[in-house]
Amino acid sequence: MLLRRFGLTGTIFTFFFIAQEAVISQLSFPAGGFSLFLILTLIWAALSTPDVAAAVGFGAGILLDLSPSTNGPLGHWTLILVLMSYAIAFFSYGDENMRGNPLSIVLMVTLAQAIALASYLVTGFLLGVTATSFSQTLITIAGNALWTLVVTPLLLPVVVWLHDLTFDSRMRI
C-alpha cells in the first residue's frame, strides 16, 4: 500500500513538473505568470497530514532544485517547500471548516505561494543569489499571486480527485 502511494504520488508530481517545464514555463504571461507545480504541491499539502505534506514538499523541492530554470543553490527550493508544505498542512489539518471549504483552500494556497516566493527571494538574497529590482520583484510576486488565485479553482477539483485516488478512505476529506 505504501509503495502504491509513493508510486502514484511520484508519477502525478513528475507529470505536473514536466507539464510546467515544457509548456507553462515557455508561455509569456503578464506580471510573471504562475507555477502549476507549486499550486499542485500546496493544494496537495493542504489536503494531507503535516508529515505527508513535509514529504511531498521535500520531493517537490528536489524536483524544482533540479529544474533547468532554477538559478539558486541545490536545496534552496527543498527547504522552502518543506517548511511551506508543513505549515499549510499544519494550519489546515484538523480544521474541517478550512479543509472542507474550497474558497479557503484557494485563498490559503494563494497566500502560501506568495509567501513561498518571497521566502525564496529573501533566503536567496542571504545566500548571494542575484535578483532583479525591488519593484520588478513585487510586480512578479503580486502577479504570480493573482494568477494563482485564478488558476487554483480550476485545478482544485483535479488535485482533490488525484489525492483521493492516491490515498485510501482514511486520508480522504
C-alpha positions in Angstrom: 0.0 0.0 0.0 2.8 2.4 0.9 4.6 1.7 -2.4 1.4 2.3 -4.3 1.0 5.7 -2.6 4.6 6.7 -3.3 4.4 5.5 -6.9 1.2 7.3 -7.7 2.2 10.5 -6.0 5.6 10.4 -7.7 4.0 9.9 -11.1 1.5 12.7 -10.6 4.1 15.1 -9.5 6.5 14.2 -12.2 3.8 14.6 -14.8 2.9 18.1 -13.5 6.6 19.0 -13.3 7.1 18.1 -16.9 4.0 20.0 -17.9 5.2 23.0 -16.0 8.7 23.0 -17.5 7.7 22.0 -21.1 4.5 24.1 -21.5 3.7 26.7 -18.8 7.3 28.0 -18.4 7.5 28.6 -22.2 4.5 30.8 -22.3 4.7 34.5 -21.6 2.1 35.7 -19.1 1.6 39.3 -17.9 3.0 40.1 -14.5 5.1 36.9 -14.1 2.6 34.1 -14.7 2.1 31.1 -12.4 3.6 27.8 -11.4 1.3 24.9 -11.9 3.7 22.7 -10.0 3.7 24.9 -6.9 -0.1 25.1 -7.0 -0.2 21.3 -7.1 2.3 21.0 -4.3 0.5 23.4 -2.0 -3.0 22.0 -2.7 -1.7 18.5 -2.0 -0.2 19.7 1.2 -3.4 21.4 2.3 -5.3 18.1 1.8 -2.7 16.0 3.6 -1.4 15.5 7.1 1.6 17.5 8.2 4.1 14.6 7.9 2.8 13.6 4.4 2.9 17.3 3.4 6.5 17.6 4.5 7.5 14.6 2.5 5.6 15.9 -0.6 7.3 19.3 -0.1 10.7 17.6 0.0 10.1 15.6 -3.2 8.7 18.7 -5.0 11.6 20.8 -3.8 14.1 18.3 -5.1 12.4 18.4 -8.5 12.4 22.2 -8.5 16.0 22.3 -7.5 16.9 20.1 -10.4 14.9 22.2 -12.8 17.0 23.9 -15.5 15.1 27.2 -15.0 16.2 27.4 -11.3 19.2 29.5 -10.6 19.5 29.1 -6.9 21.7 26.6 -4.9 20.7 23.0 -4.6 18.4 22.5 -1.6 17.0 26.1 -1.7 13.6 25.1 -3.1 13.6 22.0 -0.9 14.0 24.0 2.3 11.2 26.5 1.3 8.7 23.8 0.2 9.3 21.5 3.2 8.6 24.4 5.5 5.7 25.9 3.5 4.0 22.5 2.9 4.3 21.6 6.6 2.9 25.0 7.6 -0.1 24.8 5.2 -0.9 21.3 6.3 -0.5 22.2 10.0 -2.9 25.1 9.7 -5.5 23.1 7.7 -5.2 19.7 9.4 -7.9 19.0 11.9 -10.0 22.1 10.9 -12.8 20.7 8.7 -14.0 24.3 8.1 -10.7 25.0 6.4 -10.3 21.7 4.5 -13.9 21.4 3.5 -14.3 24.9 2.1 -12.8 25.3 -1.4 -12.6 29.0 -1.1 -10.5 28.8 2.0 -8.2 26.3 0.3 -7.8 28.7 -2.7 -7.0 31.6 -0.5 -4.6 29.6 1.6 -2.8 28.3 -1.4 -2.6 31.8 -3.0 -1.2 33.3 0.2 1.2 30.3 0.7 2.6 30.6 -2.8 3.2 34.4 -2.4 4.9 33.7 1.0 7.0 30.9 -0.6 8.2 33.1 -3.4 9.0 35.9 -1.0 10.8 33.5 1.3 12.8 32.1 -1.7 13.8 35.6 -2.7 14.8 36.6 0.9 16.8 33.4 1.5 18.3 33.7 -1.9 19.5 37.2 -1.1 21.1 35.8 2.1 22.8 33.1 0.1 24.1 35.5 -2.5 21.8 34.8 -5.4 21.4 37.9 -7.7 17.9 39.2 -8.1 16.1 41.9 -10.1 15.0 45.3 -8.9 12.7 45.5 -5.9 9.8 46.9 -7.9 10.0 44.2 -10.6 10.1 41.6 -7.8 7.0 43.0 -6.2 5.2 43.0 -9.5 6.2 39.4 -10.2 5.1 38.2 -6.7 1.8 40.1 -6.9 1.2 38.9 -10.5 2.0 35.3 -9.5 -0.4 35.5 -6.6 -3.1 36.9 -8.9 -2.6 34.2 -11.5 -2.6 31.6 -8.7 -5.9 33.0 -7.5 -7.3 32.5 -11.0 -5.8 29.0 -11.7 -6.3 27.3 -8.3 -10.1 27.0 -8.5 -9.7 25.3 -11.9 -7.0 22.9 -10.7 -8.6 22.2 -7.3 -11.1 19.5 -8.4 -8.5 17.6 -10.4 -6.0 17.6 -7.5 -8.7 16.6 -5.0 -9.6 13.7 -7.3 -6.0 12.7 -7.7 -5.4 12.9 -3.9 -8.5 10.7 -3.2 -7.3 8.3 -5.9 -3.9 8.0 -4.2 -4.9 7.7 -0.6 -7.4 5.3 1.0 -10.6 6.3 2.7 -8.9 7.2 6.0 -7.0 10.0 4.3 -9.9 11.4 2.2 -11.7 14.6 3.0 
